[in-house]
Structures are given as C-alpha cells and as structure tokens.
Amino acid sequence: MEGFFRTYLNLYRPSISSINELLSQYELSYSLWQVVLYIKLNGPSSLVDISNHYHVEKPAITKRVKRLMELEMIEHISGKDKREKIIQLTDLGETLYQTCREAITNLEASMLDGITLEEQQLLFDILPKIRNNLLRREHKHEKE
C-alpha cells in the first residue's frame, strides 16, 4: 500500500509533540519517559537492557539516565557485576510515573476519540506485527 510512511509520520510527529508538551511540565520528554516506563514495567534494569529494548546506542541511554538521576527519578543499585549499572525508580520516580501515566492515558483516550473499540483493537493487533516485520528485516540485513 503506497503512502504508509507518509500516513505514519503524519500521526507520529504530532503524537510525540503532544506527549512532549504534556511531559514538559514534569521536566520530562518522551525519550526520558521511555526509560521510566521500561523500568516500571521490567523492574530494576541495566542500561544495556534498555538500549537493546529500544534499539538505541548505549550512550543515548546513559545520557537519559544521567538526566533522570539529576531529577531524582532513578537511582543506581548494586548488581551482581560491579561494572554493570543497574537502575531503579526512586519513590519520586514512582509517584511521577503514576501522575504521567494517568495524563498519557487521558491523551491516548482523546486521540482515539471517535474510533470504535473494534477499530482500536485492530490497530493494537496490527502495529506490533509491523514492528516485528521491521525488526526481522533489520536482523536479516545485519547477517548479510
């Protein structure tokens, strides 16, 4: 289907702008939120785990973690290997997660206004399949 990228980018950019605007009142951005969300969903995590999950270089995650530490939202904890940095949410991080999650849920609801539950479910089923296709294509090219 022609025009998929154009349609996707027409949705992606305003969505990220809306999330960034919402999160800015907490001194957060979507890229910082990704780290908070990952830790909330997966518990104490290494920077490597997070960078692998989001398919970004470790230095990018390191920069985000540094900022979140400055905001006192995350902290280092001792791991099995002293060279590996394990991070977790602080109490403040947990509180801000809940506040931001609620605001993001409200934003998502407004974005999906007028879309039936059946259409929403179809969207939620299709998007991960597209992501898997992209990742499979990426891995195929890495092996070549």
C-alpha positions as CSV (number, residue, x, y, z in Angstrom):
1,M,0.0,0.0,0.0
2,E,1.5,3.3,-1.1
3,G,1.6,6.1,1.4
4,F,2.1,4.1,4.5
5,F,5.2,6.1,5.6
6,R,3.5,9.4,4.9
7,T,0.4,8.4,6.9
8,Y,2.5,7.0,9.8
9,L,4.7,10.1,10.0
10,N,1.6,12.4,9.9
11,L,0.5,10.6,13.0
12,Y,3.9,10.0,14.7
13,R,5.2,13.6,14.8
14,P,2.1,15.3,16.3
15,S,1.7,12.4,18.8
16,I,5.3,12.8,20.0
17,S,4.8,16.6,20.2
18,S,1.7,16.2,22.2
19,I,3.4,13.8,24.6
20,N,6.4,16.0,25.0
21,E,4.2,19.0,25.7
22,L,2.3,17.0,28.3
23,L,5.5,15.7,29.9
24,S,7.4,19.0,29.9
25,Q,5.6,20.2,33.0
26,Y,7.4,17.4,34.8
27,E,10.8,18.3,33.1
28,L,10.4,15.1,31.1
29,S,10.4,14.3,27.4
30,Y,9.2,11.2,25.6
31,S,12.8,9.9,25.4
32,L,13.2,10.2,29.2
33,W,9.7,8.7,29.6
34,Q,10.8,5.6,27.7
35,V,13.4,4.8,30.3
36,V,11.0,5.4,33.2
37,L,8.4,3.2,31.5
38,Y,10.9,0.4,30.8
39,I,12.0,0.3,34.5
40,K,8.4,0.5,35.7
41,L,7.4,-2.5,33.5
42,N,10.5,-4.6,34.0
43,G,11.8,-3.6,37.4
44,P,15.5,-2.8,38.1
45,S,17.3,-2.9,34.8
46,S,20.7,-2.4,33.2
47,L,21.4,0.3,30.7
48,V,22.2,-2.4,28.1
49,D,18.7,-4.0,28.6
50,I,17.1,-0.6,28.0
51,S,19.2,0.2,25.0
52,N,18.6,-3.2,23.4
53,H,14.8,-2.9,24.0
54,Y,14.6,0.4,22.3
55,H,17.3,-0.3,19.6
56,V,19.3,2.7,20.5
57,E,23.0,3.1,21.3
58,K,24.0,2.8,25.0
59,P,25.4,6.4,25.1
60,A,22.0,7.7,24.3
61,I,20.5,5.7,27.3
62,T,23.4,6.8,29.5
63,K,22.6,10.5,28.8
64,R,18.9,9.9,29.6
65,V,19.7,8.1,32.8
66,K,22.0,10.9,33.9
67,R,19.2,13.4,33.4
68,L,16.7,11.2,35.3
69,M,19.2,10.9,38.1
70,E,19.5,14.7,38.2
71,L,15.7,14.8,38.5
72,E,16.0,12.2,41.3
73,M,13.6,9.9,39.5
74,I,16.0,6.9,39.3
75,E,18.9,5.6,41.3
76,H,21.7,3.1,40.9
77,I,21.6,-0.1,42.9
78,S,24.2,-2.8,43.4
79,G,24.2,-5.6,40.9
80,K,26.0,-8.9,40.6
81,D,28.6,-7.4,38.4
82,K,30.0,-4.1,39.7
83,R,30.8,-3.0,36.1
84,E,27.1,-3.2,35.2
85,K,24.9,-0.3,36.2
86,I,21.5,-1.3,37.4
87,I,18.9,1.4,37.9
88,Q,15.5,1.5,39.5
89,L,12.8,4.1,40.1
90,T,13.0,6.2,43.3
91,D,9.9,7.0,45.3
92,L,9.7,10.3,43.4
93,G,10.1,8.4,40.2
94,E,7.2,6.0,41.1
95,T,5.0,9.0,42.0
96,L,5.8,10.9,38.8
97,Y,5.2,7.7,36.8
98,Q,1.7,7.4,38.2
99,T,0.9,11.1,37.5
100,C,2.3,11.0,34.0
101,R,0.7,7.6,33.2
102,E,-2.7,9.0,34.1
103,A,-2.1,12.1,31.9
104,I,-0.9,10.0,29.0
105,T,-3.8,7.7,29.3
106,N,-6.1,10.7,29.0
107,L,-4.2,11.9,26.0
108,E,-4.5,8.5,24.4
109,A,-8.2,8.4,25.0
110,S,-8.6,11.8,23.3
111,M,-6.5,10.7,20.4
112,L,-8.7,7.6,20.0
113,D,-12.0,9.6,20.3
114,G,-14.5,8.5,17.6
115,I,-12.6,5.2,16.9
116,T,-14.6,2.1,17.9
117,L,-13.2,-0.4,20.3
118,E,-13.1,-2.9,17.4
119,E,-11.0,-0.5,15.3
120,Q,-8.8,0.2,18.3
121,Q,-8.2,-3.5,18.9
122,L,-7.4,-4.0,15.2
123,L,-4.8,-1.1,15.5
124,F,-3.3,-2.7,18.6
125,D,-3.1,-6.0,16.8
126,I,-1.5,-4.7,13.6
127,L,1.1,-2.2,14.9
128,P,3.2,-4.9,16.7
129,K,3.1,-7.0,13.5
130,I,4.5,-4.1,11.5
131,R,7.2,-3.6,14.2
132,N,8.2,-7.3,14.0
133,N,8.4,-7.1,10.2
134,L,10.8,-4.2,10.5
135,L,12.9,-5.9,13.2
136,R,13.1,-9.1,11.2
137,R,14.1,-7.1,8.1
138,E,16.8,-5.3,10.2
139,H,18.2,-8.6,11.6
140,K,18.3,-10.1,8.1
141,H,20.4,-7.2,6.8
142,E,22.8,-7.4,9.8
143,K,23.5,-11.1,8.9
144,E,24.3,-10.2,5.3
